[in-house]
Amino acid sequence: MNSLLGRRARILAATTATAGLVLVAGCTSSGDGGGKTAAGGVELAKAGRLTTCTHLPYPPFQSEIDGKVQGFDVSLIDLVAKDLGVKQEILDTPFENFKTGAFLNSEQCDVAAAGMTITAERKEHVDFSDPYFDATQAVLVDRKSGITSLADVKAKGRKLGAQAQTTGEDYAKKQGFDPVSFESSDAVINGLRTGQVQAVVIDYPVVQGWLKDKANAAAFQVVDNLNTGEQYGFTVKKGNRKLLDAVNKALKDAKADGTYKKLYEKWIGPYDASVASPAAS
């Protein structure tokens, strides 16, 4: 990380850590009374709180809605916090840190939840939970562009965009593109909207969320759905077995009692068990 990114990370951490109590529904507003050991002997960064690193916005997994951070990831981690007898607190951090586990290693966060694909490279730095979501990449284009596929983007010499540091960006590069990198998913859609790029590659559930807006649906269309075999997982500091076990137990219980299905339908869409709920690896 260069010095500029380092400064940005500290500023974000400082501002969002204090805002977390306001943004996250149900977060405690009292002091850190009691110890930092939660149910099951799980050690936490802050007493009474399960601190979650994320990167906003990334709907439908996490975004600010009516002054609160909400979404599929948030709801699932809430289940972990409930089992531990604490409240979840959200810390908005740069996505670059999720690859290295920087905020987990510095104990600013206990868990990271950011619609993050499980990869061998990332496993070198963090421990992943069981997979909780099967993801595909979508190619979204401006309807006026005449683009009909990802290959057509290259054939027509058009510009392709992707979110920086994501598997979507990695996939585009492997296909021979030099994509325009955007810092957030909001910046990706704005880049398409303003003509900076004529097509983007990003996780399909994100595109689904965008197209729920009538204006977006009128302006943009999906021309490719790329099954890249990706699965999302939550992460903890390497070696934090007790917390990892707690996360996996919450996911397993949610799938068994129907809670996962309800949350999936609320945040993602129609539920297909063979696709929506991956088996533990």
N, C-alpha and C positions, 0 to 999 in steps of 0.2 A: 504494500500500500504506500503510495507516495504521500508527502506531507500534506498536500491539499485534501486528499481523501481522509487522512487522519484527523485533520481539523474539522472536516465536515461531520465525521462520525461522532466526535466529542460534542459538537454543537447539537446534533440531532439527539444524542443520548441525554444531554442536559435538558433540552426543552421538552422532549416527549416523556421522559421519566416523571417529570412533575405534572405533565398533562394527563398521564395515564389514569390517574384517579378520576378525572373528569370524563375521559373518553370511554372507559370501560364500565359497562353496567355491573353494578354489584361490588365494585372494588371497595375495599375498606378505606375509610378516611381517617381512621385513628392511627396512633403510633404503632411501632413494631413491638407491641407487648408480647412477652413470652419468648420462648426460644425459637431457633430456626429449624428445628427438627419436626417434620410433619408426620402424619400417620405412616406406619410401615418403616419408620426410621429414615425417611427421605430427608436429606439435608437441602435446605433452600437458601437462596441468596439473601432473601429478606423474610423475616418472621411474618407468618400469617399470609404470605403471598406467593403464588407461583408466577414468576416473572417470565413473560413470553416475548422473545424477540420476533419481530415480523418486519415486513416492508410494505408500506402503504402507498397507494391503494393497489389491491389485487383482487377485485371482485370476481367471483362470488366467495372467495376464500377469506378475505379480510379487507374491509374498507370502512370508512367512517360514514355512518348513516344516522342522521338526526343527532349528531353530537356524540355518538357512541361507536366504538369499533366493533363491528359485527361481521359474521360470515361463517362459512362451513368449518374452517380451521378453528376459529374462535370458539364455536359451539362444542367442537370435539375436545379441545383443551379445557374448556369449562368442566367437562366430565372428569378429567384427570384431577383438576383442582378440587372438585367436590369430594372425590374419593380421598384426597389428602387432607380434607378438612380446612382448606384455605380458599382464598379468592384469587382469581387470575388478574394480573396486571400486564398491560401491553406496553412494550417499548419499541418504537419505530426506529429501525436502523437501516443503513445502506445494505443493498443486497450483496455487495462484494464480500461482506463479512460472513455470509452464510457458508461460503466455500471453505473458509479457514476455521470457522468456529470461534472467531476472535472474541465475541461477546460472551460466549459460553465459557471459554477458557479464563476470561477475566472475571467471571462470576457476576457479571452485570445481568445475565439472564440465566434461567434454569433450563429452558427449552426453547427451541426455535421452530416456528410454524409459519411457513411462507409459500405454500404451494410448491414445495421443493422436490425436484426429481432425485431419486436415489441413484447415485452413480459411484463407480469404483473410486474415482478421484476424490470425491467428497468423503467417502468412507475412511479415507486415510486420516482425516482431520476430526471427524465427529462420529458418534454412534447413531445410527438410524433406527427408528421404530419399525415395527412391521408395516408393510405398505397399507395405506388406507384409501388410495384412490388411483385408478387407472386413467392415464392422461394421453390424449393425442394432440398433435399440433394441427392448427388450421391455417390456411392461407386466405386472408381476407383482402379484397381488392375494392377499389373505387369502381362502381358500376359503369362509369363513363370511360374507363381505361381500356376496355376491350380485352383485358387479360382473362384467359380461361383456365390457367393452371400455373403451378410454380414454374414449370419449364417455360411457359409462355412469357413469364416475367423477364427471363434471361433472353429469350428469342427476340422480344420487342425492345430490349435495351432499357427497361424501366427500372426504377429504384425500388429496392426491397428494404423494409425496416424490421427491426426486432428489438426486444428488450435486452439491454446489456447484461452480460454475465449469466444468461439463461441457456437452457438446452435448446431453445428455439433458435437462438443466435448461433449456437454451436452447429446445429443441423444445417442452417443456411450456409455457413462457411464450408461445411463438408460437401455441400452440393455445388461449390465453386462460386458462391456469391460473396460480395464484400458488403454486407448489410449496413445500413445506417443504424447506429446504436442509440436507443433511447433509454433514459434513466428509469422510467416507470411505465406501467401499462397505460396510464393516463396520457403520458407523453407519446406512446406508440399510436394510440387512436387519434391524437391531435396531429401527429405527423402525417397520418393518412388524410385527415380532414382538411389540412391546410396545403396539401399537395407536395410536402417535402418528400414523400414516397408515394408510390402508386399501389403498393401491396405490402402486407406485413405477415410475418410468421409468428404465431403466439399460441399458447395453450387454448384448445377449443372451448373449454368451459368459460374462459374469459370472453371469447368471442360471442358465445351464447348470451352472456350477460349484456354485452354491448348491443346486440341485435334485438333485445327486448325493447329498446328505445326506438320508437317509430321513425324518428329522423335518421338514426343510424341504419336501420333496416332499409330505408328508402335510398340511402346513399351508397351502401356497401353490400357486398355479397361474398359468401364463402365459395371458393372455386376448387379447393383441395382440402381433404382431411387426411393427414399423414399419420399412420399408425406406427409410431416409433418405439413402441414397447415400453414407454415410460410409466413409472409408478411413483407416487408421492409418498414421502415419509416425514415424520417429525424427527428432530435431532436433539440430542443432549451431549454434554461434555463427554469426551471419550473416557470410558471406564466408570461412568455414573450408572451402574447397573440397577440400583434400587429405583431410581427415577425412571429409567428405561422400562423396567418391569411394570411400574405403575402405569405408564403410558400404554403399553401393550395390553395390560389387563383392562383398562378403560375402553380401548378399541374393541377388544374381544367381547366384553360385556355388552357394549352398545350394539354390536352386530347380532348378538344372541337375543337381546330383548326387544329389538325393533327400533331402538332409539336412532341407530345409524341410518336406517331407512327413512325415518321421519325427517331427520336433518338433511339428508341427501335430497329428498323431494322438496324441502323448503328452499334450499340454497342452490341446488344444481339443476334439478329437473326430474323427468320421469325415471324411475328406478328399474334398472335391469341388473339383477344380482350377479349374473355371470360377468358383467363388465364393471359395475359400480363398486363392488365389494371384493377386492382382491384377497386371495388367501395369504396367510403369513408365509414369508419365505423361510 
